[in-house]
Amino acid sequence: MRRIFGFILIILSIPMALYVGVWFCFIGGIVDIINAIKITPVPALEIAIGITKVFGSSIAGVVSFWLMLIPGWGLLSGDKIRIKTTRKFL
């Protein structure tokens, strides 16, 4: 069951990274900038947040990709890592 869940996490890491990086940050940042410009007294903070989302979209996509890929790898290779312990009784 762990291997199936790990494989699902690895498969879902690509669409999640695309959603966070492209749709949420890049396109969402552009929409935020356009909506902020439409307001009569132009709010500088909203424009700055939109610009930050656009420039940080690649970092957000990569981070969300690795945050799903690393646990998936861990679940797939969880059976291979063993730590040998020795018990000494007094």
Stockholm file with secondary structure:
# STOCKHOLM 1.0

chainA/1-90         MRRIFGFILIILSIPMALYVGVWFCFIGGIVDIINAIKITPVPALEIAIGITKVFGSSIAGVVSFWLMLIPGWGLLSGDKIRIKTTRKFL
#=GR chainA/1-90 SS CHHHHHHHHHHHHHHHHHIIIIIIIIIHHHHHHHHHHHSSSCCHHHHHHHHHHHHTHHHHHHHHHHHHHHHHHHHHTTTTCCCCCCCCCC
#=GC SS_cons        CHHHHHHHHHHHHHHHHHIIIIIIIIIHHHHHHHHHHHSSSCCHHHHHHHHHHHHTHHHHHHHHHHHHHHHHHHHHTTTTCCCCCCCCCC
//
